[in-house]
Amino acid sequence: NAQIGEMAWQFLAVNDNSTLIVTRLKATRHIVAYIVRRQGSRLTLDRMPELPIAYRGNFAAALAGPPEALQLMILGGSDGQFRGCMDCRNETHMLDLRTGTWSAGPPMPEARSALAATRLPDGSVPAPGGWTRKAAWGRGPSATAERWDPVTRRFEAVAPMPTGTARHRGVF
C-alpha cells in the first residue's frame, strides 16, 4: 500500500486500542510510523513525521519508556548493501508519540545491525545480538547484549547470550 509505505511493516502494540506500524518509504528510505486507533467500531490511521535520515534496513524498532510517556525507539541498523556490520550504526532515535517529535537517542555501546529490541514492563529496552564489528559476517552473529534504562536514559552492557543470533524477533 503506497499510502502506508512500500517496505516491510513492523507492528508494535501500544495499548488495548492502539497499534503502531513502523515501515520505511521506498523513495527516501526514511522511517515512518503510523498509529492505528480503535474508536468504538471505527479505526483511524494517523501518520507520524518521518525520521529524516535514510536507512537501508536491519534496524530494530521498539516502544520505550513508561506507559504515560511512550516513545518509539529506532536502534542500530545499516546503510550497507550487504548484511553484516561493515556500515552498521550505534545510533538511536526517539519519536515522542504525544508530540510527534523525533530526537536523537543515546548511542548504543556497540554498533549493531539485524538486532532485536523489545520493551519490558519496566520500560527498559534490551538490544541483544545482531551483527557487530566484533562478530563479523564470517564468524557468526553476536552474543552480546545491552539494555536501555528509562531512568538514566542510557545503555548499559548486560550479560551475553549463550549463543549469537541475528535477524531474530523479540516479543514480550
HUNOR-V903701 format. One record per residue. N is the residue number from 1. RES is the residue in three letters. SS is DSSP state (@ for helix, = for strand, . for the rest). Layout:
N	RES	SS
N	RES	SS
This chain:
1	ASN	.
2	ALA	.
3	GLN	.
4	ILE	.
5	GLY	.
6	GLU	.
7	MET	.
8	ALA	.
9	TRP	.
10	GLN	=
11	PHE	=
12	LEU	=
13	ALA	=
14	VAL	=
15	ASN	=
16	ASP	.
17	ASN	.
18	SER	=
19	THR	=
20	LEU	=
21	ILE	=
22	VAL	=
23	THR	=
24	ARG	=
25	LEU	.
26	LYS	.
27	ALA	.
28	THR	.
29	ARG	.
30	HIS	=
31	ILE	=
32	VAL	=
33	ALA	=
34	TYR	=
35	ILE	=
36	VAL	=
37	ARG	=
38	ARG	=
39	GLN	=
40	GLY	.
41	SER	.
42	ARG	=
43	LEU	=
44	THR	=
45	LEU	=
46	ASP	=
47	ARG	=
48	MET	.
49	PRO	.
50	GLU	.
51	LEU	=
52	PRO	=
53	ILE	=
54	ALA	=
55	TYR	.
56	ARG	.
57	GLY	=
58	ASN	.
59	PHE	.
60	ALA	=
61	ALA	=
62	ALA	=
63	LEU	=
64	ALA	=
65	GLY	.
66	PRO	.
67	PRO	@
68	GLU	@
69	ALA	@
70	LEU	.
71	GLN	=
72	LEU	=
73	MET	=
74	ILE	=
75	LEU	=
76	GLY	.
77	GLY	.
78	SER	=
79	ASP	.
80	GLY	.
81	GLN	.
82	PHE	.
83	ARG	.
84	GLY	.
85	CYS	.
86	MET	.
87	ASP	.
88	CYS	=
89	ARG	=
90	ASN	.
91	GLU	.
92	THR	=
93	HIS	=
94	MET	=
95	LEU	=
96	ASP	=
97	LEU	.
98	ARG	.
99	THR	.
100	GLY	.
101	THR	=
102	TRP	=
103	SER	=
104	ALA	=
105	GLY	.
106	PRO	.
107	PRO	.
108	MET	.
109	PRO	.
110	GLU	.
111	ALA	.
112	ARG	=
113	SER	=
114	ALA	.
115	LEU	.
116	ALA	.
117	ALA	.
118	THR	=
119	ARG	=
120	LEU	.
121	PRO	.
122	ASP	.
123	GLY	.
124	SER	.
125	VAL	=
126	PRO	=
127	ALA	=
128	PRO	=
129	GLY	.
130	GLY	.
131	TRP	=
132	THR	.
133	ARG	.
134	LYS	.
135	ALA	.
136	ALA	.
137	TRP	@
138	GLY	@
139	ARG	@
140	GLY	.
141	PRO	.
142	SER	.
143	ALA	.
144	THR	.
145	ALA	=
146	GLU	=
147	ARG	=
148	TRP	=
149	ASP	=
150	PRO	.
151	VAL	.
152	THR	.
153	ARG	.
154	ARG	=
155	PHE	=
156	GLU	=
157	ALA	=
158	VAL	=
159	ALA	.
160	PRO	.
161	MET	.
162	PRO	.
163	THR	.
164	GLY	.
165	THR	.
166	ALA	.
167	ARG	.
168	HIS	.
169	ARG	.
170	GLY	.
171	VAL	.
172	PHE	.
